[in-house]
Amino acid sequence: MSKPRHPRLTTGWNNAELVGLVFELESPSEAYLYPQYAIGLHAWFLDRVRSQDPELSAYLHDGESEKPFTISGLAGNLIPVGKNLQLPANSTYRWYVTALSAQVTQFLAQWLKILPAEIPLRNAPLTIRSCQIAFPPTTYRQLFESEQRSTLQLSFISPTSFRRQGHHFPLPVPTNVFHSYLRRWNDFSAIPFDAEAFLAWIDKSVIIHRHRLESAKVQAGKKGSVTGFTGSIEYGLKPSETDNPDFIRLFGALGKLAPYCGTGHKTTFGLGQTRWGWLTPEPLPTRDLEDLLAQRMEQLTEIFIAQRIRQGGDRAAEIAQTWATILARREFGEALGAIALDLEMPYETVKTYAKLARRAMKN
């Protein structure tokens, strides 16, 4: 069963390279979600791409490239109950999907013509009630040529973090933030800039006028936990910075790009959701549950790495993180089959890792 096409929704998309959509979803009956449900949203969206555009699907699975899309978590009434999230009957939720390239934008335009009736999340199918434009269709050139501004306010509404020297870096330092945006800009626009020169200019020219930030530890992606931040910040250019008009224009354009591309890493799993302006953060009732799971994963990872310290190297750390993810999710009541599906690993492998992890804990 497909939803009827929204006749005016894709008007003006013919040449668009960027667009943001927001879906209104409904839980038709009371249901319970596992805390890592963003993995399910990610997998479902990629499966829709695979069934409709195999060439685009192959590109999205390419681990070497920037991802030309983002997805959010569910915004709405998610109630922590035990180690799960309760969705009351007839509750509505907002879910955001953005496109950062012409190919993904055109996929979304075609997909909306055959929009399915529901998103079959594990144990909690969600009915798709409507879809609207969240961020208007545009191009990188239009962003670059739009009105210039010397100040920029951004709000990070889901935990946001950067990778720095192999660790998470939970602070919106200007060079990290704008490097995050520039990577997407250079990958998907036809107006590339030299990253080293621009970031040196950012470091010299951009100051933080004010901020209101809060740290958070969450589980994100398929394995491991992330230390991130939420809140708002205002960046500004030093009054003396007038010598590089192209960089000044790019500064504003990247700020306008932020809600489309998100900030930092794991933006295809709900992290780094970013909005224009200084926003009052919505309450996040799932935070305590996510914190508990993420902290347990981090604790177990440290234990397993310490046990494998003689082996050293990336392989030992990877195995320790995998064991920690599996064991923590088992402790939170998830079935091994569901964990194997999320991690895209054979069931017997996950079962063996769970046994090895328990044995290691006994030792």
NULUMBA-69310 format. One record per atom (N, C-alpha, C): residue in one letter; x negated, y, z negated. Coordinates in steps of 0.05 Angstrom, whole numbers, padded with zeros to 5 digits, always signed. Layout:
# residues N
AXYZ;...
This chain:
# residues 363
M-00017-00024+00000;M+00000+00000+00000;M-00018+00025+00000;S-00012+00045+00016;S-00027+00069+00018;S-00011+00093+00012;K-00023+00113+00001;K-00010+00138-00004;K-00008+00154+00022;P+00014+00169+00026;P+00016+00186+00049;P-00006+00207+00049;R-00014+00214+00073;R-00035+00234+00075;R-00025+00261+00066;H-00042+00277+00052;H-00035+00304+00045;H-00040+00321+00070;P-00020+00332+00083;P-00023+00343+00109;P-00042+00367+00111;R-00045+00382+00090;R-00062+00406+00092;R-00088+00403+00076;L-00092+00381+00063;L-00115+00378+00046;L-00142+00379+00061;T-00143+00368+00085;T-00168+00367+00100;T-00170+00389+00121;T-00153+00409+00120;T-00154+00432+00138;T-00181+00447+00134;G-00195+00452+00155;G-00220+00467+00153;G-00244+00450+00146;W-00241+00423+00147;W-00263+00405+00140;W-00281+00398+00164;N-00274+00406+00188;N-00287+00396+00212;N-00317+00399+00212;N-00327+00422+00202;N-00356+00427+00202;N-00367+00428+00173;A-00351+00419+00154;A-00359+00421+00126;A-00381+00401+00119;E-00400+00410+00103;E-00421+00392+00093;E-00418+00386+00063;L-00401+00402+00050;L-00397+00400+00021;L-00367+00402+00015;V-00358+00386-00004;V-00330+00389-00014;V-00328+00375-00040;G-00310+00384-00057;G-00304+00370-00082;G-00275+00364-00085;L-00268+00340-00093;L-00240+00331-00097;L-00235+00325-00126;V-00210+00329-00134;V-00202+00320-00161;V-00177+00304-00157;F-00177+00280-00168;F-00155+00261-00167;F-00140+00262-00194;E-00114+00262-00192;E-00097+00259-00216;E-00090+00230-00218;L-00098+00217-00240;L-00093+00188-00244;L-00074+00184-00267;E-00060+00162-00267;E-00042+00157-00289;E-00045+00128-00298;S-00044+00124-00325;S-00044+00097-00336;S-00015+00089-00340;P-00004+00071-00323;P+00024+00064-00324;P+00033+00050-00349;S+00014+00037-00363;S+00020+00024-00388;S-00004+00027-00406;E-00001+00021-00432;E-00023+00023-00450;E-00045+00003-00442;A-00070+00013-00442;A-00092-00004-00433;A-00117+00003-00449;Y-00137-00013-00446;Y-00162-00009-00460;Y-00186-00011-00441;L-00203+00009-00442;L-00227+00010-00425;L-00252+00004-00442;Y-00272-00007-00429;Y-00298-00010-00442;Y-00313+00016-00439;P-00331+00023-00457;P-00345+00049-00456;P-00360+00055-00430;Q-00369+00034-00416;Q-00385+00037-00392;Q-00368+00037-00367;Y-00343+00046-00369;Y-00325+00044-00346;Y-00334+00060-00322;A-00352+00080-00326;A-00362+00095-00302;A-00376+00077-00282;I-00388+00055-00292;I-00400+00036-00273;I-00379+00025-00255;G-00355+00019-00266;G-00333+00009-00250;G-00323+00029-00230;L-00321+00054-00237;L-00313+00075-00218;L-00333+00077-00196;H-00359+00077-00203;H-00380+00078-00183;H-00379+00055-00164;A-00375+00030-00174;A-00374+00006-00157;A-00349+00007-00139;W-00327+00016-00150;W-00302+00017-00134;W-00305+00037-00111;F-00316+00060-00116;F-00320+00080-00095;F-00338+00070-00073;L-00360+00057-00081;L-00379+00047-00061;L-00366+00024-00045;D-00349+00009-00057;D-00335-00012-00043;D-00316-00001-00022;R-00303+00022-00029;R-00286+00036-00009;R-00302+00045+00015;V-00326+00056+00009;V-00344+00064+00031;V-00352+00040+00048;R-00360+00018+00035;R-00369-00005+00050;R-00347-00016+00069;S-00322-00016+00059;S-00301-00027+00076;S-00294-00009+00099;Q-00300+00017+00097;Q-00292+00035+00118;Q-00315+00044+00136;D-00339+00047+00124;D-00362+00057+00139;D-00387+00042+00131;P-00393+00019+00142;P-00416+00002+00134;P-00442+00017+00137;E-00445+00034+00158;E-00470+00049+00162;E-00475+00068+00139;L-00454+00083+00131;L-00457+00101+00109;L-00462+00085+00083;S-00449+00063+00080;S-00453+00046+00056;S-00482+00038+00054;A-00495+00029+00076;A-00523+00021+00075;A-00541+00044+00066;Y-00534+00068+00076;Y-00550+00092+00068;Y-00547+00098+00038;L-00522+00096+00028;L-00517+00102+00000;L-00531+00082-00019;H-00536+00058-00009;H-00550+00038-00025;H-00581+00040-00022;D-00590+00059-00006;D-00619+00063-00003;D-00630+00077-00027;G-00646+00062-00043;G-00656+00073-00068;G-00677+00095-00064;E-00686+00100-00039;E-00707+00120-00035;E-00697+00148-00031;S-00671+00151-00025;S-00661+00177-00018;S-00644+00189-00041;E-00641+00216-00040;E-00622+00229-00058;E-00593+00219-00051;K-00576+00217-00071;K-00549+00208-00065;K-00531+00231-00057;P-00518+00229-00034;P-00502+00252-00024;P-00473+00252-00035;F-00470+00244-00060;F-00443+00245-00072;F-00447+00245-00102;T-00426+00253-00117;T-00425+00250-00146;T-00398+00240-00153;I-00396+00228-00176;I-00370+00222-00188;I-00371+00229-00218;S-00347+00235-00229;S-00345+00242-00257;S-00334+00218-00273;G-00334+00221-00299;G-00319+00203-00315;G-00289+00213-00315;L-00273+00201-00332;L-00245+00208-00334;L-00241+00230-00354;A-00228+00252-00346;A-00222+00274-00364;A-00193+00271-00373;G-00189+00268-00398;G-00162+00264-00408;G-00162+00250-00435;N-00140+00239-00444;N-00137+00228-00470;N-00147+00199-00472;L-00173+00197-00478;L-00185+00171-00483;L-00190+00168-00513;I-00177+00149-00526;I-00178+00147-00555;I-00196+00124-00563;P-00218+00129-00578;P-00235+00107-00588;P-00219+00089-00607;V-00217+00064-00601;V-00204+00044-00618;V-00223+00021-00621;G-00235+00017-00644;G-00256-00004-00647;G-00279+00002-00629;K-00285-00016-00611;K-00307-00013-00592;K-00298-00009-00564;N-00273+00000-00561;N-00261+00005-00535;N-00248+00033-00534;L-00238+00040-00510;L-00224+00066-00507;L-00195+00060-00499;Q-00177+00070-00515;Q-00148+00066-00510;Q-00137+00087-00491;L-00123+00078-00471;L-00108+00095-00452;L-00078+00092-00458;P-00066+00112-00472;P-00037+00109-00478;P-00021+00108-00452;A+00002+00095-00453;A+00019+00092-00430;A+00027+00120-00419;N+00028+00122-00393;N+00037+00147-00379;N+00018+00171-00383;S-00006+00165-00392;S-00026+00187-00395;S-00038+00194-00368;T-00045+00219-00364;T-00057+00228-00339;T-00086+00235-00343;Y-00102+00231-00322;Y-00131+00236-00324;Y-00140+00250-00298;R-00162+00265-00300;R-00174+00277-00276;R-00200+00263-00270;W-00204+00258-00245;W-00229+00245-00236;W-00240+00260-00212;Y-00265+00268-00213;Y-00277+00285-00192;Y-00296+00269-00175;V-00294+00274-00149;V-00313+00263-00129;V-00322+00285-00111;T-00349+00288-00107;T-00359+00308-00089;T-00376+00296-00067;A-00378+00310-00045;A-00394+00302-00022;A-00415+00324-00017;L-00440+00315-00011;L-00462+00334-00007;L-00473+00333+00022;S-00460+00317+00039;S-00469+00316+00067;S-00445+00314+00085;A-00450+00322+00110;A-00428+00321+00130;A-00416+00293+00133;Q-00434+00273+00132;Q-00424+00245+00136;Q-00406+00237+00113;V-00413+00243+00088;V-00395+00236+00066;V-00370+00252+00066;T-00372+00278+00073;T-00348+00295+00075;T-00329+00284+00095;Q-00338+00275+00118;Q-00321+00264+00138;Q-00309+00237+00130;F-00325+00222+00115;F-00314+00197+00104;F-00290+00203+00085;L-00294+00223+00067;L-00272+00230+00049;L-00247+00239+00065;A-00251+00254+00086;A-00228+00264+00102;A-00213+00240+00114;Q-00227+00220+00124;Q-00214+00197+00135;Q-00202+00179+00114;W-00216+00177+00091;W-00206+00160+00069;W-00180+00171+00058;L-00177+00197+00057;L-00152+00208+00046;L-00128+00201+00063;K-00132+00194+00088;K-00109+00186+00105;K-00099+00158+00096;I-00116+00142+00084;I-00108+00115+00076;I-00113+00111+00046;L-00109+00132+00031;L-00115+00131+00002;L-00099+00108-00011;P-00113+00091-00026;P-00099+00068-00039;P-00081+00078-00062;A-00064+00060-00071;A-00045+00068-00091;A-00056+00069-00119;E-00078+00054-00123;E-00089+00053-00150;E-00119+00047-00150;I-00132+00053-00172;I-00160+00046-00177;I-00159+00022-00197;P-00167-00001-00188;P-00164-00025-00206;P-00187-00029-00225;L-00190-00010-00244;L-00210-00013-00264;L-00204-00037-00281;R-00225-00050-00290;R-00222-00075-00306;R-00204-00070-00330;N-00182-00085-00332;N-00163-00084-00354;N-00147-00058-00356;A-00152-00039-00337;A-00138-00013-00339;A-00134-00001-00311;P-00116-00013-00295;P-00111-00002-00268;P-00099+00026-00271;L-00108+00044-00254;L-00099+00072-00255;L-00085+00079-00229;T-00061+00089-00231;T-00046+00098-00208;T-00056+00125-00198;I-00060+00127-00172;I-00069+00153-00160;I-00044+00169-00154;R-00039+00191-00169;R-00016+00207-00167;R-00019+00229-00146;S-00043+00241-00145;S-00047+00263-00126;S-00077+00268-00122;C-00084+00283-00102;C-00111+00291-00097;C-00111+00320-00088;Q-00129+00336-00099;Q-00130+00365-00092;Q-00159+00373-00088;I-00163+00396-00076;I-00189+00408-00073;I-00199+00419-00099;A-00221+00410-00109;A-00233+00422-00133;A-00254+00443-00126;F-00271+00438-00106;F-00291+00457-00097;F-00287+00458-00066;P-00284+00482-00055;P-00275+00485-00028;P-00295+00474-00007;P-00286+00464+00015;P-00304+00456+00036;P-00321+00479+00046;T-00347+00474+00050;T-00366+00495+00058;T-00390+00482+00071;T-00410+00499+00078;T-00435+00489+00089;T-00458+00501+00073;Y-00481+00490+00076;Y-00505+00501+00063;Y-00511+00529+00074;R-00507+00533+00099;R-00512+00559+00111;R-00494+00580+00098;Q-00468+00573+00094;Q-00449+00592+00082;Q-00458+00598+00053;L-00467+00578+00038;L-00477+00583+00011;L-00501+00602+00012;F-00519+00598+00031;F-00543+00614+00032;F-00537+00643+00040;E-00516+00647+00056;E-00510+00674+00066;E-00489+00688+00050;S-00479+00675+00028;S-00459+00688+00012;S-00470+00710-00006;E-00453+00723-00020;E-00461+00746-00037;E-00483+00739-00057;Q-00504+00756-00058;Q-00526+00751-00076;Q-00519+00760-00105;R-00530+00746-00125;R-00526+00754-00152;R-00553+00751-00167;S-00557+00769-00187;S-00581+00768-00203;S-00578+00752-00228;T-00553+00745-00235;T-00548+00728-00259;T-00531+00704-00250;L-00533+00683-00266;L-00519+00658-00259;L-00511+00644-00284;Q-00485+00639-00287;Q-00475+00624-00311;Q-00466+00596-00302;L-00475+00576-00316;L-00468+00548-00310;L-00460+00534-00336;S-00441+00516-00334;S-00432+00500-00357;S-00436+00470-00350;F-00448+00456-00368;F-00453+00427-00364;F-00432+00412-00381;I-00413+00400-00368;I-00390+00390-00382;I-00392+00360-00388;S-00412+00347-00377;S-00418+00319-00385;S-00448+00318-00391;P-00457+00300-00408;P-00485+00299-00416;P-00504+00300-00391;T-00524+00317-00394;T-00542+00323-00371;T-00570+00319-00381;S-00587+00307-00364;S-00615+00302-00371;S-00632+00301-00346;F-00658+00303-00350;F-00677+00301-00328;F-00697+00280-00335;R-00710+00269-00314;R-00732+00250-00318;R-00758+00266-00317;R-00774+00263-00338;R-00800+00277-00339;R-00820+00260-00352;Q-00841+00253-00337;Q-00863+00236-00346;Q-00853+00210-00358;G-00833+00198-00345;G-00822+00172-00353;G-00803+00173-00376;H-00795+00197-00385;H-00776+00199-00407;H-00753+00218-00400;H-00732+00218-00417;H-00711+00237-00413;H-00719+00264-00424;F-00711+00285-00411;F-00717+00312-00420;F-00690+00327-00422;P-00680+00331-00446;P-00653+00342-00449;P-00652+00372-00454;L-00665+00387-00436;L-00664+00417-00439;L-00662+00429-00411;P-00645+00449-00407;P-00642+00462-00381;P-00663+00483-00375;V-00688+00475-00376;V-00710+00493-00369;V-00706+00501-00339;P-00709+00527-00332;P-00703+00535-00304;P-00716+00518-00283;T-00742+00511-00286;T-00755+00496-00265;T-00743+00468-00261;N-00735+00456-00283;N-00722+00430-00281;N-00695+00432-00268;V-00679+00451-00276;V-00652+00455-00265;V-00653+00460-00235;F-00670+00479-00227;F-00670+00487-00199;F-00685+00467-00182;H-00704+00453-00193;H-00716+00431-00178;H-00695+00409-00172;S-00678+00404-00191;S-00656+00385-00187;S-00639+00393-00164;Y-00631+00418-00162;Y-00614+00428-00140;Y-00630+00428-00114;L-00655+00437-00115;L-00671+00440-00090;L-00675+00413-00077;R-00679+00391-00092;R-00682+00365-00080;R-00658+00358-00062;R-00634+00363-00072;R-00610+00357-00056;R-00609+00376-00032;W-00615+00402-00037;W-00615+00422-00016;W-00634+00414+00007;N-00658+00407+00000;N-00677+00400+00021;N-00670+00374+00035;D-00657+00355+00022;D-00649+00330+00034;D-00626+00333+00053;F-00607+00350+00047;F-00582+00350+00062;F-00576+00376+00077;S-00591+00397+00073;S-00587+00421+00088;S-00607+00423+00111;A-00601+00441+00130;A-00620+00446+00152;A-00637+00471+00146;I-00638+00479+00121;I-00653+00503+00113;I-00672+00495+00090;P-00692+00478+00096;P-00710+00470+00074;P-00729+00491+00065;F-00737+00489+00040;F-00757+00508+00028;F-00779+00492+00015;D-00803+00504+00014;D-00826+00492+00001;D-00821+00490-00029;A-00820+00466-00039;A-00812+00463-00068;A-00833+00475-00086;E-00859+00471-00081;E-00879+00480-00099;E-00879+00511-00101;A-00876+00524-00078;A-00875+00554-00078;A-00850+00564-00092;F-00827+00552-00086;F-00803+00562-00098;F-00802+00557-00128;L-00811+00534-00138;L-00811+00529-00166;L-00831+00546-00181;A-00853+00552-00169;A-00872+00571-00181;A-00858+00599-00184;W-00843+00607-00164;W-00828+00632-00165;W-00807+00631-00187;I-00792+00608-00189;I-00772+00605-00210;I-00785+00608-00238;D-00807+00595-00242;D-00821+00596-00268;D-00829+00624-00275;K-00836+00640-00255;K-00845+00667-00260;K-00822+00687-00262;S-00800+00682-00248;S-00780+00702-00243;S-00754+00698-00259;V-00748+00674-00267;V-00721+00668-00279;V-00724+00667-00309;I-00706+00681-00323;I-00706+00681-00352;I-00678+00671-00362;I-00677+00661-00387;I-00652+00653-00399;I-00641+00675-00416;H-00618+00685-00409;H-00606+00707-00424;H-00592+00697-00449;R-00579+00674-00448;R-00566+00663-00471;R-00558+00634-00465;H-00553+00619-00486;H-00544+00591-00482;H-00529+00582-00507;R-00513+00562-00502;R-00499+00547-00524;R-00500+00518-00516;L-00517+00502-00529;L-00522+00475-00521;L-00520+00456-00544;E-00513+00431-00538;E-00511+00410-00557;E-00522+00385-00545;S-00538+00370-00561;S-00549+00345-00550;S-00531+00321-00554;A-00534+00301-00538;A-00518+00277-00539;A-00533+00253-00528;K-00529+00230-00539;K-00541+00206-00529;K-00518+00188-00519;V-00520+00180-00493;V-00499+00164-00481;V-00511+00141-00465;Q-00494+00121-00460;Q-00502+00100-00442;Q-00494+00109-00414;A-00511+00106-00394;A-00505+00116-00367;A-00518+00098-00347;G-00505+00094-00325;G-00516+00076-00305;G-00513+00047-00314;K-00528+00029-00302;K-00525+00001-00307;K-00540-00008-00332;K-00563+00005-00338;K-00579-00004-00361;K-00589+00020-00376;G-00592+00017-00402;G-00606+00037-00418;G-00588+00060-00427;S-00599+00077-00443;S-00585+00100-00454;S-00600+00125-00444;V-00585+00148-00447;V-00596+00174-00438;V-00591+00194-00460;T-00612+00210-00466;T-00609+00233-00484;T-00605+00257-00466;G-00582+00271-00470;G-00576+00294-00453;G-00565+00317-00469;F-00554+00336-00455;F-00543+00360-00468;F-00517+00368-00453;T-00500+00382-00468;T-00476+00395-00456;T-00476+00424-00466;G-00459+00440-00453;G-00457+00468-00461;G-00461+00487-00438;S-00466+00512-00444;S-00467+00533-00424;S-00494+00548-00426;I-00501+00560-00403;I-00526+00576-00402;I-00523+00598-00382;E-00538+00620-00386;E-00538+00642-00367;E-00567+00648-00359;Y-00573+00645-00333;Y-00599+00652-00322;Y-00598+00679-00309;G-00621+00692-00309;G-00622+00718-00295;G-00649+00722-00283;L-00650+00739-00263;L-00676+00746-00250;L-00688+00771-00264;K-00714+00771-00267;K-00727+00794-00278;K-00722+00818-00260;P-00716+00842-00271;P-00710+00865-00255;P-00732+00872-00234;S-00757+00864-00240;S-00779+00870-00222;S-00781+00852-00198;E-00764+00830-00198;E-00766+00810-00176;E-00751+00820-00151;T-00765+00832-00133;T-00752+00842-00108;T-00770+00835-00084;D-00792+00821-00089;D-00812+00817-00067;D-00806+00793-00050;N-00787+00775-00057;N-00782+00752-00041;N-00752+00748-00036;P-00741+00762-00017;P-00712+00762-00013;P-00701+00734-00007;D-00716+00717+00007;D-00707+00690+00013;D-00704+00673-00012;F-00723+00675-00031;F-00721+00661-00056;F-00699+00672-00073;I-00695+00698-00073;I-00672+00709-00088;I-00646+00699-00077;R-00644+00697-00051;R-00619+00687-00038;R-00616+00657-00045;L-00638+00642-00045;L-00637+00613-00051;L-00629+00609-00080;F-00639+00626-00098;F-00631+00624-00126;F-00601+00624-00129;G-00587+00643-00116;G-00558+00645-00117;G-00545+00622-00103;A-00556+00613-00080;A-00544+00591-00065;A-00545+00565-00081;L-00567+00560-00095;L-00569+00536-00111;L-00550+00536-00134;G-00545+00560-00145;G-00525+00562-00167;G-00497+00555-00157;K-00491+00563-00132;K-00465+00556-00120;K-00464+00527-00113;L-00487+00514-00108;L-00487+00486-00101;L-00482+00469-00126;A-00488+00479-00149;A-00489+00462-00174;A-00464+00445-00178;P-00439+00456-00176;P-00416+00439-00181;P-00413+00416-00161;Y-00423+00420-00137;Y-00421+00399-00117;Y-00441+00377-00122;C-00466+00384-00129;C-00487+00364-00132;C-00491+00354-00160;G-00481+00368-00180;G-00486+00361-00208;G-00515+00368-00215;T-00522+00364-00240;T-00548+00372-00250;T-00563+00348-00262;G-00589+00345-00255;G-00605+00324-00267;G-00601+00297-00253;H-00603+00275-00269;H-00602+00249-00256;H-00577+00234-00265;K-00572+00211-00252;K-00548+00194-00256;K-00522+00209-00252;T-00522+00227-00232;T-00497+00242-00226;T-00477+00225-00212;T-00485+00201-00202;T-00465+00183-00190;T-00453+00165-00210;F-00460+00168-00236;F-00448+00153-00258;F-00435+00171-00278;G-00429+00196-00270;G-00414+00214-00288;G-00430+00234-00303;L-00457+00231-00303;L-00473+00251-00318;L-00477+00276-00301;G-00484+00298-00315;G-00492+00323-00302;G-00469+00338-00288;Q-00444+00332-00296;Q-00422+00347-00284;Q-00425+00377-00292;T-00424+00394-00272;T-00431+00422-00276;T-00409+00440-00264;R-00403+00462-00277;R-00383+00481-00268;R-00394+00509-00268;W-00383+00526-00251;W-00390+00555-00251;W-00379+00568-00276;G-00392+00588-00286;G-00382+00604-00308;G-00389+00593-00335;W-00381+00609-00355;W-00386+00603-00383;W-00360+00591-00395;L-00360+00565-00398;L-00335+00551-00405;L-00336+00542-00434;T-00312+00542-00446;T-00309+00529-00472;T-00307+00499-00468;P-00324+00484-00480;P-00324+00455-00475;P-00299+00442-00485;E-00289+00423-00469;E-00266+00407-00477;E-00276+00386-00498;P-00258+00379-00516;P-00266+00358-00536;P-00272+00332-00522;L-00292+00318-00531;L-00300+00292-00519;L-00296+00270-00540;P-00271+00259-00542;P-00266+00239-00563;P-00281+00214-00560;T-00293+00209-00536;T-00308+00184-00532;T-00336+00186-00542;R-00345+00210-00549;R-00373+00215-00555;R-00384+00197-00577;D-00369+00194-00599;D-00379+00178-00621;D-00384+00149-00613;L-00365+00138-00597;L-00368+00111-00588;L-00391+00108-00569;E-00394+00127-00550;E-00417+00127-00532;E-00443+00129-00547;D-00443+00147-00567;D-00467+00151-00583;D-00476+00124-00597;L-00456+00110-00608;L-00462+00085-00622;L-00474+00065-00603;L-00462+00062-00580;L-00472+00043-00560;L-00500+00050-00551;A-00503+00076-00544;A-00529+00085-00534;A-00551+00082-00555;Q-00545+00089-00580;Q-00564+00086-00601;Q-00572+00057-00606;R-00552+00039-00604;R-00558+00011-00607;R-00576+00001-00585;M-00571+00010-00560;M-00588+00002-00538;M-00616+00011-00541;E-00619+00036-00550;E-00646+00047-00555;E-00660+00032-00577;Q-00646+00026-00598;Q-00658+00011-00620;Q-00668-00016-00611;L-00651-00030-00597;L-00658-00057-00587;L-00681-00056-00567;T-00681-00036-00550;T-00703-00033-00530;T-00729-00029-00544;E-00730-00012-00565;E-00755-00008-00580;E-00764-00034-00593;I-00745-00050-00604;I-00753-00075-00616;I-00765-00094-00596;F-00752-00097-00573;F-00761-00116-00553;F-00787-00107-00540;I-00791-00081-00536;I-00816-00071-00525;I-00839-00077-00545;A-00833-00072-00571;A-00854-00078-00591;A-00862-00107-00591;Q-00843-00125-00587;Q-00849-00153-00586;Q-00865-00161-00562;R-00862-00145-00540;R-00876-00152-00515;R-00899-00133-00510;I-00909-00120-00531;I-00929-00100-00527;I-00955-00110-00514;R-00961-00135-00519;R-00986-00146-00507;R-00984-00148-00477;Q-00960-00153-00467;Q-00956-00156-00438;Q-00959-00129-00424;G-00948-00108-00436;G-00950-00081-00426;G-00938-00078-00398;G-00940-00055-00386;G-00932-00050-00359;G-00902-00045-00356;D-00894-00038-00332;D-00867-00031-00326;D-00849-00056-00328;R-00859-00079-00320;R-00843-00104-00321;R-00834-00110-00349;A-00851-00108-00369;A-00843-00114-00396;A-00822-00094-00406;A-00825-00068-00399;A-00806-00048-00407;A-00779-00053-00393;E-00780-00062-00368;E-00755-00067-00353;E-00740-00090-00366;I-00754-00112-00373;I-00741-00135-00385;I-00730-00127-00413;A-00745-00112-00428;A-00736-00104-00455;A-00710-00087-00452;Q-00709-00069-00433;Q-00685-00053-00430;Q-00661-00070-00421;T-00666-00090-00403;T-00645-00107-00394;T-00634-00124-00417;W-00652-00136-00433;W-00643-00151-00457;W-00626-00133-00475;A-00636-00109-00480;A-00622-00091-00499;A-00595-00084-00488;T-00592-00079-00462;T-00566-00072-00451;T-00547-00095-00454;I-00556-00119-00448;I-00538-00142-00449;I-00530-00148-00478;L-00549-00148-00497;L-00543-00154-00524;L-00525-00133-00537;A-00530-00107-00532;A-00514-00086-00544;A-00485-00088-00534;R-00482-00093-00508;R-00455-00095-00497;R-00440-00120-00507;R-00455-00141-00512;R-00443-00165-00524;R-00434-00158-00553;E-00451-00144-00568;E-00443-00136-00595;E-00419-00118-00595;F-00414-00104-00573;F-00390-00087-00572;F-00366-00102-00560;G-00369-00128-00557;G-00346-00144-00551;G-00342-00150-00521;E-00361-00143-00504;E-00357-00148-00476;E-00364-00177-00468;A-00350-00188-00449;A-00355-00215-00439;A-00380-00215-00422;L-00394-00238-00422;L-00418-00240-00406;L-00412-00237-00376;G-00390-00248-00368;G-00382-00246-00339;G-00379-00217-00331;A-00366-00201-00348;A-00362-00173-00341;A-00389-00158-00340;I-00407-00164-00359;I-00433-00151-00359;I-00449-00159-00334;A-00448-00184-00327;A-00462-00194-00303;A-00452-00179-00278;L-00425-00175-00277;L-00414-00161-00254;L-00423-00133-00252;D-00424-00119-00275;D-00433-00091-00275;D-00463-00088-00268;L-00479-00107-00278;L-00507-00105-00274;L-00516-00117-00247;E-00496-00129-00233;E-00501-00142-00207;E-00523-00163-00210;M-00520-00180-00231;M-00538-00201-00237;M-00523-00228-00238;P-00535-00250-00232;P-00522-00276-00234;P-00513-00281-00263;Y-00490-00294-00266;Y-00480-00299-00293;Y-00499-00315-00309;E-00511-00336-00297;E-00529-00353-00313;E-00554-00338-00322;T-00563-00319-00306;T-00586-00303-00314;T-00579-00285-00339;V-00555-00273-00337;V-00547-00256-00360;V-00543-00273-00385;K-00532-00297-00381;K-00528-00315-00404;K-00555-00323-00416;T-00574-00329-00400;T-00601-00336-00410;T-00614-00312-00424;Y-00612-00288-00412;Y-00623-00264-00425;Y-00610-00259-00452;A-00584-00264-00454;A-00570-00259-00479;A-00581-00278-00501;K-00585-00303-00493;K-00596-00323-00512;K-00625-00315-00521;L-00641-00307-00501;L-00668-00299-00508;L-00669-00274-00526;A-00651-00255-00521;A-00649-00231-00537;A-00641-00238-00566;R-00622-00255-00569;R-00614-00263-00596;R-00636-00278-00610;R-00650-00295-00596;R-00673-00309-00608;R-00695-00290-00616;A-00700-00270-00599;A-00720-00250-00606;A-00713-00234-00631;M-00687-00229-00634;M-00678-00214-00658;M-00682-00230-00683;K-00677-00257-00681;K-00682-00274-00704;K-00711-00275-00713;N-00728-00271-00692;N-00757-00272-00699;N-00767-00246-00710;
